[in-house]
Amino acid sequence: MILFDLKCGEGHVFEAWFRNGGAYDAQAAANEIACPLCGDSRIAKAPMAPRIGKSRQDVEKTETAALRRAEVMRELVELRRKVEEKCDYVGDRFAEEARRIHYGEIDKRDIYGEATETETTELKEEGIVVERIPWVPTTNS
């Protein structure tokens, strides 16, 4: 197993474990790796400092953190599954549809889709309840 520091196109840095360097290369080429914070699949290796002389305590902390990250990823994948199952996908029309629902122009229903930071801020300023969630891929990177 090998641990890489990765960086998404939005600038978030995160760690990911791979079977070997070739496994990383194959997954990166297939866009199968996504940022756990924003879901961006524009991923590159980030500069890494060598990890030399770790104590057993440091290794245990790293393993505990990796297990916690894996659990969070499983929870985010499950959240995505539930959202996709119970809500209507409206794509980049999210802000428009959220407004139409909020102002009673169409029947109330749960929706999900894409919105810019500006659109999200404007919706919240109008009193429309929206939340952003990290949209992680359903494949295991």
MOWO-V594897 format. One record per backbone hydrogen bond with DSSP energy under -0.5 kcal/mol. NH is the residue of the N-H (numbers start at 1). CO is the residue of the C=O. E is the energy in kcal/mol with one decimal. If there is no record, write none. Layout:
NH;CO;E
NH;CO;E
//
This chain:
2;18;-2.8
4;2;-0.5
4;16;-2.6
6;4;-0.5
6;14;-3.9
7;44;-2.8
8;12;-2.2
9;42;-0.8
11;8;-1.9
14;6;-2.5
16;4;-2.0
18;2;-2.6
24;20;-1.6
25;21;-2.4
26;22;-2.5
27;23;-2.3
28;24;-3.0
29;25;-2.3
30;26;-1.5
31;28;-1.4
32;27;-2.8
35;40;-2.5
39;35;-2.1
43;41;-1.4
44;7;-2.0
46;5;-3.1
52;50;-0.9
59;55;-2.3
60;56;-2.5
61;57;-2.3
62;58;-2.4
63;59;-2.7
64;60;-2.5
65;61;-2.6
66;62;-2.4
67;63;-2.3
68;64;-2.3
69;65;-2.6
70;66;-2.3
71;67;-2.1
72;68;-2.6
73;69;-2.5
74;70;-2.2
75;71;-2.3
76;72;-2.4
77;73;-2.4
78;74;-2.3
79;75;-2.4
80;76;-2.5
81;77;-2.3
82;78;-2.3
83;79;-2.5
84;80;-2.8
85;81;-1.9
86;82;-2.4
87;83;-2.1
88;110;-2.6
90;88;-0.5
90;112;-2.7
91;112;-0.6
93;90;-1.8
94;91;-1.0
94;114;-0.7
97;93;-2.8
98;94;-3.0
99;95;-2.1
100;96;-2.2
101;97;-2.4
102;98;-2.7
103;99;-2.8
104;101;-1.5
105;100;-2.3
106;100;-1.2
112;88;-2.2
114;91;-2.0
120;116;-2.5
121;117;-2.5
122;118;-2.6
123;119;-2.6
124;120;-2.3
125;121;-2.3
126;122;-1.4
127;124;-1.5
128;123;-2.5
129;127;-0.5
130;128;-0.6
136;134;-1.1
141;139;-0.7
//
